Amino acid sequence: EPEVTQTPSHQVTQMGQEVILRCVPISNHLYFYWYRQILGQKVEFLVSFYNNEISEKSEIFDDQFSVERPDGSNFTLKIRSTKLEDSAMYFCASSETEGGRQFFGPGTRLTVL
Amino acid sequence: GQQLNQSPQSMFIQEGEDVSMNCTSSSIFNTWLWYKQDPGEGPVLLIALYKAGELTSNGRLTAQFGITRKDSFLNISASIPSDVGIYFCAGLDLYNQGGKLIFGQGTELSVKP
């Protein structure tokens, strides 16, 4: 069964540092997403990406965030200058079509000190 | 923005009992998804619903897309200990918000053997 993979599983960083979270979506999927989940809270949408462009982004996804598909398989989320409140689980998801089922990766736990 | 209210927030049941949880929205969705999340892991897709009135089963799980398109429920029959986890509903308004999933707050299920 194809699945979404994410690395690293846990990232600890100092406030102000840049982090890059990596995802490998399911291979025949065309739509990619990042979500985050602060501990004990619901999952929140950050951004969707299709055809090398951002399709939608939430108000959380400010200028400190960026996404990239650097090659045919990876999809990355970069946070330029991390803040304490960026500490959360970050989930990558992918779908075959825009309204189709979204499959989530196992997440990266980001801890900002 | 769109809000999803999921209830109940938590449930403590005996093994073998049936469980029901639901989500209501302030506005219409055209897709409802139900996910299960275990601690420290990503959401796992259980059921996807695409049409108002649709009733879909996946083993002991049954979910329905409400006629008004503003609600959905998930039933689990004959619960077992491995059903323990947090269940999230998620709605998608494809025509107005693309692939952005809006998540409910989750229902935490505990099953006593």
Interface residues (C-beta under 8 A of the other chain):
Chain A: V4 Q6 Y31 Y33 Y35 Q41 K42 V43 E44 F45 S48 Y50 S55 E56 S58 F91 A93 S95 E98 G99 R101 Q102 F103 F104 G105 P106 G107 R109
Chain B: N30 T31 L33 Y35 G40 E41 G42 P43 V44 L45 A48 Y50 F88 A90 L92 L94 Q97 G98 G99 K100 L101 I102 F103 G104 Q105 G106
